[in-house]
Amino acid sequence: MSVSVTRRRWRGQHGDAGPLEAVVLMPAILLLFAFIVAAGRTTTASGDVEHAARVGARAAVSAQSSGGADVRAKEAVAASLVDSGLSCTSHSVSVSGSPAPGGSMTVTVTCVASMSDIVQFGVPGSKTLRESATERVDVVRGG
């Protein structure tokens, strides 16, 4: 009677599947990395819009009238968005509140940004970013 001896192959010996595993896993790892980058860039873009709203609110409270507050807020928001490098396909600024001493002004900024601009590697679609900021008007201000 003859006994057949089977040899078991371990990794590192002939027939290694290591390179094949790397080829299969690499796209998944790259996709995960791209998702993390996209999430980080989206958070940064949202922060840029929030900053623009705060800048707009500070500009609005420095005005003496509602019309002046609207104009100053829109100019400040537009400049802030340009400085941040965030390009909105469309954006709107709404100002509410009272510019009277002791009142408060709220500025809401809505920015529709292309995902390819936010993420910078060809992601289709767009994202609407909306942030608000409120500032109190100084009780004692010079006229």
Buried (B, 14 or more C-beta within 10 A) or exposed (E): EEEEEEEEEEEEEEEEEEEEEEEEEEEEEEEEEEEEEBEEBBEEBBBBBBBBBBBBBBBBBBBEEBEBBBBBBBEBBBBBBEEBEBEBEEBEBBBBBEBEEEEBBBBBBBBBBBBEBBBEEEBEEBBEBBBBBBBEBEEEEEE
